[in-house]
Amino acid sequence: MVDYLKRGVRQGGVLSALLYFVYINDLLCGIEDSKWGCVLLDINVSSSSVQADDIALLSTTEKGMQHLINICQTYSESWAFKFSPTKSNVLHYSKKNKSVSSNLTLYDDIIPLVTSAKHVGILLNCKFRLMDQTLNACRVLRATALSVLNSGIHPSI
């Protein structure tokens, strides 16, 4: 007989982060061991950033990136969860101004090519423009300041 899990761990708790990394560790090791990502000096940075359920993959070639995506897809199918193709994006970083297209797929869905996307709250731009990031930070600061002022708290500045 199978007993189903009736409770999980509290979201945002110390234990939830630890258990998530135990759960996802084999995927990160598989990505690193594949050697399809970027290598800076002697450091493999295929999965450069993992924060909660956000994973950023890096590769110098489209073939390498598709291979990394396939590793993620196979892992998710083995562990009965699914990455969201609609929440996934491709950013193509290049000094050249030629147009590119993306044929990268996740679960047979094409992942859209975009010029900018947010990853763990940071706005990334494939044209290396910092103005978008600066404007976004100013919007967040303004919204936070207005929220504090509207709550009745008036800090002395």
N, C-alpha and C positions, 0 to 999 in steps of 0.2 A: 504494500500500500504506500502511496505517496502522500507525504504531509507537505502542504504548501505553506510558504512563508506568509505569516499574517501581519507582521510588523517589520518595518525597516529601522533605519537609524535617523536621528533628527538631522534635517537638512541644515548645513552650515556648521554642524558640530565637529569637534576634533576627530571623533571616531569615523564620521562619514567621509572625511577627506582621506584618512588613512586607509579605510576599506576600499575606497575608489581606486587609490593608487595600487593596492594589492590586486584589485580586479583588472586594472588596465595595464599593469606592468609588463605582462607577456606581449601585449601589442606593441608597446614602446620598444621592447627588446627586439621584437621581430622586425620593426621598421629600421632600427639601428643596424641589426645584423645583415639586412638586405644589401647594404652598400649602394643603394640607388639614390640616396639623397646628396646633400652638399657636404663637402669635407673642407674645413678651414684649418690649415696646418695639419694637425693630427686628430682633430676633433670632428666627429660625425655629428652634423646638426640637421639630420633628416626631419626630426620632429622638434623644431626649435622651441615651441612654446606649448605647454599643456597646462591649462588652468581650468579646473573643474571639468566640464564636458566639452571645452573648446580645445581643439587640437589644430595647430598650424603645421602643415607639411612643407618642406622645402626640397626642391630638386633643380638641377641645372638643365634638365631636358624634359620634354613632354613625355617621352617614353618612361623615364625614371619616375615622374610624378604619377603616371597611370599605374605603374607597378606599386608605388606606395599606397595609392588609393585601393588597389586590389587587395593588398595586405590587410588594410582596415576593413574592407568589405568581408573578406573571408573570416577574419576574427569576429566580426559582429554576428555573422551567420552561425559561427560555432558556439557563441555565447548567447544566442537568442535575443539580440537587441539590434537596433537599426540606427545608422547615422541618417541625418536628414539631408537629402540632396537639395531640397529647396532652401535650406539654411546654409548651404555650402557655396563658396565662391572661389574663382580662380583669379589671381592677380599675376600679371606677367610683367616682371621688372626688366627693363632694357633701356640702354642709353639711346638706342636707335628709335626713330619716330615712325617706323613702319607699322602698318596695321597687322594684327595677329588674330587668329581665331582659335578657339579651344574645342578640342574633341574629347576632352576628359570626361569620363562617365563614372557614375556611382549608382549601382543597381540598374544599369542600362539607361539611366537618365543623364543627359548632358549637364555638366556643372557650368553655370553661366560665368562668362568672362566679364569682369567688372574693372573699373579704373580705381575704385576705392572701396574699402570695407572696414568694418569695425571688428577688432579681435581683442577680447578682454578689456573693452572700453577704450581702446586706442584706435584712432582712425588711421588706417594704412592707405597710402596713395602710391600707385605704381609709377607716377611721374616724378616722384621725389619732391613734391611740393609740400612745404611745411605750413603754408597759409591755411589750408583746410583744417589741419590739426589745431592750429592756433585759434581759429574762429570757433571750432567745436569746444575747445577748452574755455573760451570766453562765454559761450552760451551756457555751459554747465555751471560755471562760476556765477553768472547772473541769475540763473534759475535757483541755485542754492541760496544765494544771498536774499533773493525775494522770498523764498520759502521761510528762511529764518526771520526776516523782518515781519512777514505776515503772521507768524506764530506769536508775535508780541515780544520777542526777544530783540533788544536793540543794543548790540555790542558797541562799545566805545572804540572808535578807530582813530 
